[in-house]
Amino acid sequence: MITELSRSMPIYRQANQKFISQLSEEEYALYELKYIKKLSNQEIGEILGIKPNTAAVRCRRLIDKFKKDFLFVLSLLVFR
């Protein structure tokens, strides 16, 4: 099982990189602040000049977009 997962990891990385490369500037900023720098919605709101609730909603939408697009890109990479 670990061997199977190890072999498939490059595909997941490719799909993740493809998804990230297609983010808008605003989406990438949000991605970086929330998931790389691990900032709170309050901190993100202060940096981007938006309300914390708006930051939370945008993060949720980014996750939803990631799920949808990631699976699509992954399927293209697996079945190419």
Helices and strands as residue ranges (DSSP letters): H 2-21, H 25-31, I 32-36, H 41-48, H 52-78
